[in-house]
Amino acid sequence: MSPPLPPADPLFPRPANLGDQAHGHLRELILSRQIPGGAEVPEGRLAERLNVSRTPMREALVRLVGEGLLERTSERSYRVRVVSAREFFECMQMRELLECHAIEAAVPLVGDADLAELRRGLDALESDGEDDMQHWLYDNHFHSFFARVSGNATLADTITRMRVVARLFRISSTFHRKREIDTEHRAVLEAAERRDIGAAKAAMLAHLRNLQDDARRAIAAEANPGGYFL
């Protein structure tokens, strides 16, 4: 069973017109690894694949450039943006500040029913196996949830954009740690359920730093296959 998700997730907003539909479809293709990092995205070929005219497709592509998912390579062609390790780590350092602030503001405000929904989603996710996209969808919801509850729309939007950077880095690398992420999310959630702001911030900070440490090890292993690392 797939974990329950909120009805309007910022990762995949409901399409309202052809441009929105093309944008949502293409965004999903990129974030689900169906179009890999660095791949060329020709406007005309993509419009034929998604069965839309070039005008809404062009609109979708321009929006995705603005969101940081694509970069323009020529007048009619785009490429899925590849996030460097440096950009990933810089982004993660900013997320430490933003997400710890978000959870500090949100814990006193969050409702028991919302925390119970997060727990049900996590329980279902852990029993559902290794579906990468489901893990990402829940992960995205979890990290944006506390910022939205805090009432700071700018904070929530900034965290959502930074999570796009993290996803692009992951889809272009062999860096995966689903089970560890689930365990770390549970520690944050349990602290929030106790209304322990200090413990929730510490658990979130540990989670974000563990992500960075594991990414460093993955990068080192790729650079030196068969080597030994302490």
MODELLER restraints for C-alpha pairs under 7 A, 6 or more apart:
rsr = mdl.restraints
at = mdl.atoms
rsr.add(forms.Gaussian(group=physical.xy_distance, feature=features.Distance(at['CA:1:A'], at['CA:124:A']), mean=6.81, stdev=0.5))
rsr.add(forms.Gaussian(group=physical.xy_distance, feature=features.Distance(at['CA:1:A'], at['CA:128:A']), mean=6.02, stdev=0.5))
rsr.add(forms.Gaussian(group=physical.xy_distance, feature=features.Distance(at['CA:2:A'], at['CA:124:A']), mean=6.56, stdev=0.5))
rsr.add(forms.Gaussian(group=physical.xy_distance, feature=features.Distance(at['CA:2:A'], at['CA:125:A']), mean=6.68, stdev=0.5))
rsr.add(forms.Gaussian(group=physical.xy_distance, feature=features.Distance(at['CA:2:A'], at['CA:128:A']), mean=6.38, stdev=0.5))
rsr.add(forms.Gaussian(group=physical.xy_distance, feature=features.Distance(at['CA:3:A'], at['CA:121:A']), mean=4.76, stdev=0.5))
rsr.add(forms.Gaussian(group=physical.xy_distance, feature=features.Distance(at['CA:3:A'], at['CA:124:A']), mean=4.90, stdev=0.5))
rsr.add(forms.Gaussian(group=physical.xy_distance, feature=features.Distance(at['CA:3:A'], at['CA:125:A']), mean=5.29, stdev=0.5))
rsr.add(forms.Gaussian(group=physical.xy_distance, feature=features.Distance(at['CA:4:A'], at['CA:121:A']), mean=5.39, stdev=0.5))
rsr.add(forms.Gaussian(group=physical.xy_distance, feature=features.Distance(at['CA:5:A'], at['CA:138:A']), mean=7.00, stdev=0.5))
rsr.add(forms.Gaussian(group=physical.xy_distance, feature=features.Distance(at['CA:9:A'], at['CA:141:A']), mean=6.85, stdev=0.5))
rsr.add(forms.Gaussian(group=physical.xy_distance, feature=features.Distance(at['CA:12:A'], at['CA:24:A']), mean=6.15, stdev=0.5))
rsr.add(forms.Gaussian(group=physical.xy_distance, feature=features.Distance(at['CA:15:A'], at['CA:21:A']), mean=4.86, stdev=0.5))
rsr.add(forms.Gaussian(group=physical.xy_distance, feature=features.Distance(at['CA:15:A'], at['CA:24:A']), mean=6.71, stdev=0.5))
rsr.add(forms.Gaussian(group=physical.xy_distance, feature=features.Distance(at['CA:18:A'], at['CA:56:A']), mean=5.87, stdev=0.5))
rsr.add(forms.Gaussian(group=physical.xy_distance, feature=features.Distance(at['CA:19:A'], at['CA:56:A']), mean=4.18, stdev=0.5))
rsr.add(forms.Gaussian(group=physical.xy_distance, feature=features.Distance(at['CA:19:A'], at['CA:57:A']), mean=6.30, stdev=0.5))
rsr.add(forms.Gaussian(group=physical.xy_distance, feature=features.Distance(at['CA:19:A'], at['CA:59:A']), mean=6.03, stdev=0.5))
rsr.add(forms.Gaussian(group=physical.xy_distance, feature=features.Distance(at['CA:19:A'], at['CA:60:A']), mean=5.64, stdev=0.5))
rsr.add(forms.Gaussian(group=physical.xy_distance, feature=features.Distance(at['CA:20:A'], at['CA:60:A']), mean=6.86, stdev=0.5))
rsr.add(forms.Gaussian(group=physical.xy_distance, feature=features.Distance(at['CA:22:A'], at['CA:56:A']), mean=6.84, stdev=0.5))
rsr.add(forms.Gaussian(group=physical.xy_distance, feature=features.Distance(at['CA:22:A'], at['CA:57:A']), mean=5.96, stdev=0.5))
rsr.add(forms.Gaussian(group=physical.xy_distance, feature=features.Distance(at['CA:22:A'], at['CA:60:A']), mean=5.90, stdev=0.5))
rsr.add(forms.Gaussian(group=physical.xy_distance, feature=features.Distance(at['CA:23:A'], at['CA:60:A']), mean=4.38, stdev=0.5))
rsr.add(forms.Gaussian(group=physical.xy_distance, feature=features.Distance(at['CA:29:A'], at['CA:35:A']), mean=5.70, stdev=0.5))
rsr.add(forms.Gaussian(group=physical.xy_distance, feature=features.Distance(at['CA:30:A'], at['CA:36:A']), mean=6.56, stdev=0.5))
rsr.add(forms.Gaussian(group=physical.xy_distance, feature=features.Distance(at['CA:31:A'], at['CA:167:A']), mean=6.89, stdev=0.5))
rsr.add(forms.Gaussian(group=physical.xy_distance, feature=features.Distance(at['CA:32:A'], at['CA:133:A']), mean=5.99, stdev=0.5))
rsr.add(forms.Gaussian(group=physical.xy_distance, feature=features.Distance(at['CA:33:A'], at['CA:171:A']), mean=6.08, stdev=0.5))
rsr.add(forms.Gaussian(group=physical.xy_distance, feature=features.Distance(at['CA:36:A'], at['CA:171:A']), mean=6.87, stdev=0.5))
rsr.add(forms.Gaussian(group=physical.xy_distance, feature=features.Distance(at['CA:36:A'], at['CA:172:A']), mean=6.93, stdev=0.5))
rsr.add(forms.Gaussian(group=physical.xy_distance, feature=features.Distance(at['CA:37:A'], at['CA:80:A']), mean=5.13, stdev=0.5))
rsr.add(forms.Gaussian(group=physical.xy_distance, feature=features.Distance(at['CA:37:A'], at['CA:81:A']), mean=6.07, stdev=0.5))
rsr.add(forms.Gaussian(group=physical.xy_distance, feature=features.Distance(at['CA:37:A'], at['CA:82:A']), mean=5.39, stdev=0.5))
rsr.add(forms.Gaussian(group=physical.xy_distance, feature=features.Distance(at['CA:37:A'], at['CA:168:A']), mean=6.99, stdev=0.5))
rsr.add(forms.Gaussian(group=physical.xy_distance, feature=features.Distance(at['CA:37:A'], at['CA:171:A']), mean=6.56, stdev=0.5))
rsr.add(forms.Gaussian(group=physical.xy_distance, feature=features.Distance(at['CA:37:A'], at['CA:172:A']), mean=5.28, stdev=0.5))
rsr.add(forms.Gaussian(group=physical.xy_distance, feature=features.Distance(at['CA:38:A'], at['CA:79:A']), mean=5.81, stdev=0.5))
rsr.add(forms.Gaussian(group=physical.xy_distance, feature=features.Distance(at['CA:38:A'], at['CA:80:A']), mean=4.93, stdev=0.5))
rsr.add(forms.Gaussian(group=physical.xy_distance, feature=features.Distance(at['CA:38:A'], at['CA:81:A']), mean=5.86, stdev=0.5))
rsr.add(forms.Gaussian(group=physical.xy_distance, feature=features.Distance(at['CA:38:A'], at['CA:82:A']), mean=5.68, stdev=0.5))
rsr.add(forms.Gaussian(group=physical.xy_distance, feature=features.Distance(at['CA:39:A'], at['CA:79:A']), mean=5.48, stdev=0.5))
rsr.add(forms.Gaussian(group=physical.xy_distance, feature=features.Distance(at['CA:39:A'], at['CA:80:A']), mean=5.53, stdev=0.5))
rsr.add(forms.Gaussian(group=physical.xy_distance, feature=features.Distance(at['CA:40:A'], at['CA:78:A']), mean=5.81, stdev=0.5))
rsr.add(forms.Gaussian(group=physical.xy_distance, feature=features.Distance(at['CA:40:A'], at['CA:79:A']), mean=4.33, stdev=0.5))
rsr.add(forms.Gaussian(group=physical.xy_distance, feature=features.Distance(at['CA:40:A'], at['CA:80:A']), mean=6.65, stdev=0.5))
rsr.add(forms.Gaussian(group=physical.xy_distance, feature=features.Distance(at['CA:41:A'], at['CA:77:A']), mean=5.87, stdev=0.5))
rsr.add(forms.Gaussian(group=physical.xy_distance, feature=features.Distance(at['CA:41:A'], at['CA:78:A']), mean=4.88, stdev=0.5))
rsr.add(forms.Gaussian(group=physical.xy_distance, feature=features.Distance(at['CA:41:A'], at['CA:79:A']), mean=5.29, stdev=0.5))
rsr.add(forms.Gaussian(group=physical.xy_distance, feature=features.Distance(at['CA:42:A'], at['CA:76:A']), mean=6.37, stdev=0.5))
rsr.add(forms.Gaussian(group=physical.xy_distance, feature=features.Distance(at['CA:42:A'], at['CA:77:A']), mean=4.39, stdev=0.5))
rsr.add(forms.Gaussian(group=physical.xy_distance, feature=features.Distance(at['CA:42:A'], at['CA:78:A']), mean=6.09, stdev=0.5))
rsr.add(forms.Gaussian(group=physical.xy_distance, feature=features.Distance(at['CA:43:A'], at['CA:57:A']), mean=6.96, stdev=0.5))
rsr.add(forms.Gaussian(group=physical.xy_distance, feature=features.Distance(at['CA:43:A'], at['CA:58:A']), mean=6.86, stdev=0.5))
rsr.add(forms.Gaussian(group=physical.xy_distance, feature=features.Distance(at['CA:43:A'], at['CA:76:A']), mean=5.67, stdev=0.5))
rsr.add(forms.Gaussian(group=physical.xy_distance, feature=features.Distance(at['CA:43:A'], at['CA:77:A']), mean=5.71, stdev=0.5))
rsr.add(forms.Gaussian(group=physical.xy_distance, feature=features.Distance(at['CA:44:A'], at['CA:54:A']), mean=6.64, stdev=0.5))
rsr.add(forms.Gaussian(group=physical.xy_distance, feature=features.Distance(at['CA:47:A'], at['CA:53:A']), mean=5.98, stdev=0.5))
rsr.add(forms.Gaussian(group=physical.xy_distance, feature=features.Distance(at['CA:47:A'], at['CA:54:A']), mean=5.89, stdev=0.5))
rsr.add(forms.Gaussian(group=physical.xy_distance, feature=features.Distance(at['CA:47:A'], at['CA:57:A']), mean=5.93, stdev=0.5))
rsr.add(forms.Gaussian(group=physical.xy_distance, feature=features.Distance(at['CA:64:A'], at['CA:70:A']), mean=5.66, stdev=0.5))
rsr.add(forms.Gaussian(group=physical.xy_distance, feature=features.Distance(at['CA:65:A'], at['CA:71:A']), mean=5.52, stdev=0.5))
rsr.add(forms.Gaussian(group=physical.xy_distance, feature=features.Distance(at['CA:69:A'], at['CA:80:A']), mean=6.06, stdev=0.5))
rsr.add(forms.Gaussian(group=physical.xy_distance, feature=features.Distance(at['CA:69:A'], at['CA:81:A']), mean=5.59, stdev=0.5))
rsr.add(forms.Gaussian(group=physical.xy_distance, feature=features.Distance(at['CA:70:A'], at['CA:78:A']), mean=6.40, stdev=0.5))
rsr.add(forms.Gaussian(group=physical.xy_distance, feature=features.Distance(at['CA:70:A'], at['CA:79:A']), mean=5.48, stdev=0.5))
rsr.add(forms.Gaussian(group=physical.xy_distance, feature=features.Distance(at['CA:70:A'], at['CA:80:A']), mean=4.53, stdev=0.5))
rsr.add(forms.Gaussian(group=physical.xy_distance, feature=features.Distance(at['CA:70:A'], at['CA:81:A']), mean=4.94, stdev=0.5))
rsr.add(forms.Gaussian(group=physical.xy_distance, feature=features.Distance(at['CA:71:A'], at['CA:78:A']), mean=5.62, stdev=0.5))
rsr.add(forms.Gaussian(group=physical.xy_distance, feature=features.Distance(at['CA:71:A'], at['CA:79:A']), mean=5.36, stdev=0.5))
rsr.add(forms.Gaussian(group=physical.xy_distance, feature=features.Distance(at['CA:71:A'], at['CA:80:A']), mean=6.42, stdev=0.5))
rsr.add(forms.Gaussian(group=physical.xy_distance, feature=features.Distance(at['CA:71:A'], at['CA:81:A']), mean=5.76, stdev=0.5))
rsr.add(forms.Gaussian(group=physical.xy_distance, feature=features.Distance(at['CA:72:A'], at['CA:78:A']), mean=4.35, stdev=0.5))
rsr.add(forms.Gaussian(group=physical.xy_distance, feature=features.Distance(at['CA:72:A'], at['CA:79:A']), mean=6.30, stdev=0.5))
rsr.add(forms.Gaussian(group=physical.xy_distance, feature=features.Distance(at['CA:73:A'], at['CA:79:A']), mean=6.55, stdev=0.5))
rsr.add(forms.Gaussian(group=physical.xy_distance, feature=features.Distance(at['CA:82:A'], at['CA:168:A']), mean=6.46, stdev=0.5))
rsr.add(forms.Gaussian(group=physical.xy_distance, feature=features.Distance(at['CA:82:A'], at['CA:169:A']), mean=6.85, stdev=0.5))
rsr.add(forms.Gaussian(group=physical.xy_distance, feature=features.Distance(at['CA:82:A'], at['CA:172:A']), mean=6.76, stdev=0.5))
rsr.add(forms.Gaussian(group=physical.xy_distance, feature=features.Distance(at['CA:83:A'], at['CA:165:A']), mean=6.61, stdev=0.5))
rsr.add(forms.Gaussian(group=physical.xy_distance, feature=features.Distance(at['CA:83:A'], at['CA:168:A']), mean=5.95, stdev=0.5))
rsr.add(forms.Gaussian(group=physical.xy_distance, feature=features.Distance(at['CA:83:A'], at['CA:169:A']), mean=5.05, stdev=0.5))
rsr.add(forms.Gaussian(group=physical.xy_distance, feature=features.Distance(at['CA:84:A'], at['CA:169:A']), mean=6.93, stdev=0.5))
rsr.add(forms.Gaussian(group=physical.xy_distance, feature=features.Distance(at['CA:88:A'], at['CA:165:A']), mean=6.62, stdev=0.5))
rsr.add(forms.Gaussian(group=physical.xy_distance, feature=features.Distance(at['CA:88:A'], at['CA:166:A']), mean=6.26, stdev=0.5))
rsr.add(forms.Gaussian(group=physical.xy_distance, feature=features.Distance(at['CA:88:A'], at['CA:169:A']), mean=6.67, stdev=0.5))
rsr.add(forms.Gaussian(group=physical.xy_distance, feature=features.Distance(at['CA:89:A'], at['CA:212:A']), mean=6.79, stdev=0.5))
rsr.add(forms.Gaussian(group=physical.xy_distance, feature=features.Distance(at['CA:91:A'], at['CA:162:A']), mean=6.46, stdev=0.5))
rsr.add(forms.Gaussian(group=physical.xy_distance, feature=features.Distance(at['CA:92:A'], at['CA:208:A']), mean=7.00, stdev=0.5))
rsr.add(forms.Gaussian(group=physical.xy_distance, feature=features.Distance(at['CA:96:A'], at['CA:205:A']), mean=6.04, stdev=0.5))
rsr.add(forms.Gaussian(group=physical.xy_distance, feature=features.Distance(at['CA:96:A'], at['CA:208:A']), mean=6.55, stdev=0.5))
rsr.add(forms.Gaussian(group=physical.xy_distance, feature=features.Distance(at['CA:100:A'], at['CA:201:A']), mean=5.24, stdev=0.5))
rsr.add(forms.Gaussian(group=physical.xy_distance, feature=features.Distance(at['CA:100:A'], at['CA:204:A']), mean=6.53, stdev=0.5))
rsr.add(forms.Gaussian(group=physical.xy_distance, feature=features.Distance(at['CA:100:A'], at['CA:205:A']), mean=6.69, stdev=0.5))
rsr.add(forms.Gaussian(group=physical.xy_distance, feature=features.Distance(at['CA:102:A'], at['CA:146:A']), mean=5.88, stdev=0.5))
rsr.add(forms.Gaussian(group=physical.xy_distance, feature=features.Distance(at['CA:102:A'], at['CA:147:A']), mean=4.85, stdev=0.5))
rsr.add(forms.Gaussian(group=physical.xy_distance, feature=features.Distance(at['CA:102:A'], at['CA:150:A']), mean=6.21, stdev=0.5))
rsr.add(forms.Gaussian(group=physical.xy_distance, feature=features.Distance(at['CA:103:A'], at['CA:146:A']), mean=5.52, stdev=0.5))
rsr.add(forms.Gaussian(group=physical.xy_distance, feature=features.Distance(at['CA:103:A'], at['CA:147:A']), mean=6.90, stdev=0.5))
rsr.add(forms.Gaussian(group=physical.xy_distance, feature=features.Distance(at['CA:103:A'], at['CA:201:A']), mean=6.45, stdev=0.5))
rsr.add(forms.Gaussian(group=physical.xy_distance, feature=features.Distance(at['CA:104:A'], at['CA:197:A']), mean=5.76, stdev=0.5))
rsr.add(forms.Gaussian(group=physical.xy_distance, feature=features.Distance(at['CA:104:A'], at['CA:201:A']), mean=6.55, stdev=0.5))
rsr.add(forms.Gaussian(group=physical.xy_distance, feature=features.Distance(at['CA:105:A'], at['CA:150:A']), mean=5.28, stdev=0.5))
rsr.add(forms.Gaussian(group=physical.xy_distance, feature=features.Distance(at['CA:106:A'], at['CA:146:A']), mean=5.53, stdev=0.5))
rsr.add(forms.Gaussian(group=physical.xy_distance, feature=features.Distance(at['CA:106:A'], at['CA:147:A']), mean=6.91, stdev=0.5))
rsr.add(forms.Gaussian(group=physical.xy_distance, feature=features.Distance(at['CA:106:A'], at['CA:149:A']), mean=5.46, stdev=0.5))
rsr.add(forms.Gaussian(group=physical.xy_distance, feature=features.Distance(at['CA:106:A'], at['CA:150:A']), mean=4.38, stdev=0.5))
rsr.add(forms.Gaussian(group=physical.xy_distance, feature=features.Distance(at['CA:107:A'], at['CA:192:A']), mean=5.76, stdev=0.5))
rsr.add(forms.Gaussian(group=physical.xy_distance, feature=features.Distance(at['CA:107:A'], at['CA:195:A']), mean=6.02, stdev=0.5))
rsr.add(forms.Gaussian(group=physical.xy_distance, feature=features.Distance(at['CA:107:A'], at['CA:197:A']), mean=6.31, stdev=0.5))
rsr.add(forms.Gaussian(group=physical.xy_distance, feature=features.Distance(at['CA:108:A'], at['CA:195:A']), mean=6.64, stdev=0.5))
rsr.add(forms.Gaussian(group=physical.xy_distance, feature=features.Distance(at['CA:109:A'], at['CA:149:A']), mean=6.98, stdev=0.5))
rsr.add(forms.Gaussian(group=physical.xy_distance, feature=features.Distance(at['CA:110:A'], at['CA:149:A']), mean=6.28, stdev=0.5))
rsr.add(forms.Gaussian(group=physical.xy_distance, feature=features.Distance(at['CA:115:A'], at['CA:193:A']), mean=6.87, stdev=0.5))
rsr.add(forms.Gaussian(group=physical.xy_distance, feature=features.Distance(at['CA:125:A'], at['CA:135:A']), mean=6.93, stdev=0.5))
rsr.add(forms.Gaussian(group=physical.xy_distance, feature=features.Distance(at['CA:144:A'], at['CA:156:A']), mean=5.98, stdev=0.5))
rsr.add(forms.Gaussian(group=physical.xy_distance, feature=features.Distance(at['CA:144:A'], at['CA:159:A']), mean=6.59, stdev=0.5))
rsr.add(forms.Gaussian(group=physical.xy_distance, feature=features.Distance(at['CA:144:A'], at['CA:160:A']), mean=6.26, stdev=0.5))
rsr.add(forms.Gaussian(group=physical.xy_distance, feature=features.Distance(at['CA:147:A'], at['CA:155:A']), mean=6.20, stdev=0.5))
rsr.add(forms.Gaussian(group=physical.xy_distance, feature=features.Distance(at['CA:147:A'], at['CA:156:A']), mean=4.76, stdev=0.5))
rsr.add(forms.Gaussian(group=physical.xy_distance, feature=features.Distance(at['CA:148:A'], at['CA:156:A']), mean=5.53, stdev=0.5))
rsr.add(forms.Gaussian(group=physical.xy_distance, feature=features.Distance(at['CA:175:A'], at['CA:215:A']), mean=6.24, stdev=0.5))
rsr.add(forms.Gaussian(group=physical.xy_distance, feature=features.Distance(at['CA:175:A'], at['CA:218:A']), mean=6.00, stdev=0.5))
rsr.add(forms.Gaussian(group=physical.xy_distance, feature=features.Distance(at['CA:184:A'], at['CA:207:A']), mean=5.69, stdev=0.5))
rsr.add(forms.Gaussian(group=physical.xy_distance, feature=features.Distance(at['CA:187:A'], at['CA:203:A']), mean=6.08, stdev=0.5))
rsr.add(forms.Gaussian(group=physical.xy_distance, feature=features.Distance(at['CA:188:A'], at['CA:200:A']), mean=5.04, stdev=0.5))
rsr.add(forms.Gaussian(group=physical.xy_distance, feature=features.Distance(at['CA:188:A'], at['CA:203:A']), mean=5.16, stdev=0.5))
rsr.add(forms.Gaussian(group=physical.xy_distance, feature=features.Distance(at['CA:188:A'], at['CA:204:A']), mean=5.93, stdev=0.5))
rsr.add(forms.Gaussian(group=physical.xy_distance, feature=features.Distance(at['CA:191:A'], at['CA:199:A']), mean=5.66, stdev=0.5))
rsr.add(forms.Gaussian(group=physical.xy_distance, feature=features.Distance(at['CA:191:A'], at['CA:200:A']), mean=4.86, stdev=0.5))
rsr.add(forms.Gaussian(group=physical.xy_distance, feature=features.Distance(at['CA:192:A'], at['CA:200:A']), mean=5.74, stdev=0.5))
